Amino acid sequence: MTPATLTSAMATLGPDWHSDWAWDHYKDVVASLSRELGLRRFCEIGGGRDPLFTPAEIAPLGIDYTVNDISARELEKAPKAFRTACFDIAGDLSAAGIAPAQYDLMFSRMVFEHVRDVERAWTNVHQLLAPGGVALAFFPTLYALPFVANHLMPEWLSGGIVKAFYANRGEATDDPKFPAVYDWCFSSERRLKPMLQRAGFSDIHIQPFWGHRYFLRLPVVRQIDDALNARAARNDIRALTSYAYVLVRK
Ligand SMILES: C[S@@+](CC[C@H](N)C(=O)[O-])C[C@H]1O[C@@H](n2cnc3c(N)ncnc32)[C@H](O)[C@@H]1O
């Protein structure tokens, strides 16, 4: 049976409060929405060199998969089997010659924190979706400590720290660090819903997640942080989430 709302669709997937669940299940959530709602034309926003699905996973499903990115250099590294579309999700779509209502399911992973005008991005997503289409964004939220720190630090400093701690991160590697601006990167429904309604959506679901893996190498700090996050989750303190899924249906 088709779920009546995105809230009921998410509830059937039994999400946990911890962000590990968000990372482990994002692909399943996208695949399940596609199956349950019969959504076959996918556009991954900011998929770049590392789309969520592989061509081998998509081929047997008969899905039409487009990888979008603002960067042509990123798209050059995307799997050749996927169609690519180079444009700014927060840009002027008609000037870029992007046709409206062409996708059934648009989704992104760790992209919206890099977008300068997220309200414009959601308005564009509404324009690009066919009627009944669904969009899903998975992004880090303020005011989790690692993201507040990243937000406040100049890029040269946060980039240097990431390079020092994570040898596989950096421009020359397969996992570069993109500057983050955190526009509208919240999980509070009170804050987000009016903006998403202005963008044209009425069926809206925001799934909050707490906790993160940034303190894995700092045992005592990690234990304290884990305990605080568990408590924040029990009390649904949205100002302390670390990630969110935002789901909208046109
Ligand atoms: C942190 S990477 C995430 C890549 C991939 N989604 C993943 O999960 O590995 C962010 C990506 O978003 C792209 N991006 C940033 N701003 C964008 C925009 N306004 N429109 C489209 N793509 C954008 C970047 O070029 C980059 O490829």
The ligand as an SDF file (V2000), in Angstrom:
LIG
                    3D

 27 29  0  0  0  0  0  0  0  0999 V2000
   31.1920   16.5230    0.1780 C   0  0  0  0  0  0  0  0  0  0  0  0
   30.9260   16.2340   -1.5180 S   0  0  0  0  0  0  0  0  0  0  0  0
   29.7580   14.9000   -1.4410 C   0  0  0  0  0  0  0  0  0  0  0  0
   29.8210   14.0320   -2.6570 C   0  0  0  0  0  0  0  0  0  0  0  0
   28.8980   12.7990   -2.6070 C   0  0  0  0  0  0  0  0  0  0  0  0
   27.5110   13.2060   -2.5420 N   0  0  0  0  0  0  0  0  0  0  0  0
   29.2560   11.9170   -1.4450 C   0  0  0  0  0  0  0  0  0  0  0  0
   28.4020   11.6600   -0.5920 O   0  0  0  0  0  0  0  0  0  0  0  0
   30.3930   11.4480   -1.4020 O   0  0  0  0  0  0  0  0  0  0  0  0
   29.9120   17.6030   -2.0030 C   0  0  0  0  0  0  0  0  0  0  0  0
   29.5850   17.6070   -3.4910 C   0  0  0  0  0  0  0  0  0  0  0  0
   28.5790   18.5940   -3.7180 O   0  0  0  0  0  0  0  0  0  0  0  0
   28.9160   19.3220   -4.8870 C   0  0  0  0  0  0  0  0  0  0  0  0
   28.2250   20.6160   -4.7910 N   0  0  0  0  0  0  0  0  0  0  0  0
   28.5240   21.6390   -3.9570 C   0  0  0  0  0  0  0  0  0  0  0  0
   27.6870   22.6760   -4.1590 N   0  0  0  0  0  0  0  0  0  0  0  0
   26.8300   22.3020   -5.1530 C   0  0  0  0  0  0  0  0  0  0  0  0
   25.7460   22.9450   -5.8230 C   0  0  0  0  0  0  0  0  0  0  0  0
   25.3800   24.1920   -5.4950 N   0  0  0  0  0  0  0  0  0  0  0  0
   25.0860   22.2710   -6.7910 N   0  0  0  0  0  0  0  0  0  0  0  0
   25.4550   20.9980   -7.1270 C   0  0  0  0  0  0  0  0  0  0  0  0
   26.4830   20.3420   -6.5330 N   0  0  0  0  0  0  0  0  0  0  0  0
   27.1600   20.9770   -5.5560 C   0  0  0  0  0  0  0  0  0  0  0  0
   30.4380   19.3940   -4.8290 C   0  0  0  0  0  0  0  0  0  0  0  0
   31.0230   19.7380   -6.0710 O   0  0  0  0  0  0  0  0  0  0  0  0
   30.7750   17.9820   -4.3650 C   0  0  0  0  0  0  0  0  0  0  0  0
   30.8900   17.0730   -5.4280 O   0  0  0  0  0  0  0  0  0  0  0  0
  1  2  1  0
  2  3  1  0
  2 10  1  0
  3  4  1  0
  4  5  1  0
  5  6  1  0
  5  7  1  0
  7  8  2  0
  7  9  1  0
 10 11  1  0
 11 12  1  0
 11 26  1  0
 12 13  1  0
 13 14  1  0
 13 24  1  0
 14 15  1  0
 14 23  1  0
 15 16  2  0
 16 17  1  0
 17 18  1  0
 17 23  2  0
 18 19  1  0
 18 20  2  0
 20 21  1  0
 21 22  2  0
 22 23  1  0
 24 25  1  0
 24 26  1  0
 26 27  1  0
M  CHG  2   2   1   9  -1
M  END
$$$$
